[in-house]
Every structure is written in C-alpha cells, then in structure tokens.
Amino acid sequence: MAFNDLIRGLRDTEQQLLKQLKGVRTAIASLQFGSAVSPAMPDRPVVRKLRRLSAKARAAISRAQKLRWAKQRAEKK
C-alpha cells in the first residue's frame, strides 16, 4: 500500500507542476505578445516576416513627404 500511495503522491505532484508550468508559459506569452493572448497561442514565439519597401517606393514616400513639408513651410510665410 505504501508504494501505491507514493506513486499517487508523485502523480499528484506532477499534475500540480504541470499546472504551474502552464501558468508560467501563459505569463511569458502575455509579455511577448501583449495583453490579448488567447489560450491557443503557440508555445514557441511566432517569427514575423519583415516587410521591405522597394527603392522606388521609398523614393516616392520621400518625395511626397518633402512636398508636404514644403507646403507647410510656404503656409507659414
């Protein structure tokens, strides 16, 4: 009987540790992904692909911003 009690106690301890580990993983996920974390979040972090603009797109954005600045400076005069 003592052996069975020992096994049962170890299994109970294992279940408690698994619950604690789940809580730690949830806390880590909430810190990594923000406050909107669902239980379905993966255990490993999601690697997001960086979006890169082409040189042509960067030049167009730069040109447009410079025009906005020029317009703003002209309105101040």
RAMO-V442276 format. One record per helix or strand of 3 or more residues. SS is the DSSP state (~ for helix, > for strand). FROM is the first residue (numbers start at 1). TO is the last residue. Records with the same first field share a line. If there is no record, write none. Layout:
SS: FROM-TO + FROM-TO
//
This chain:
~: 2-33 + 55-76
//
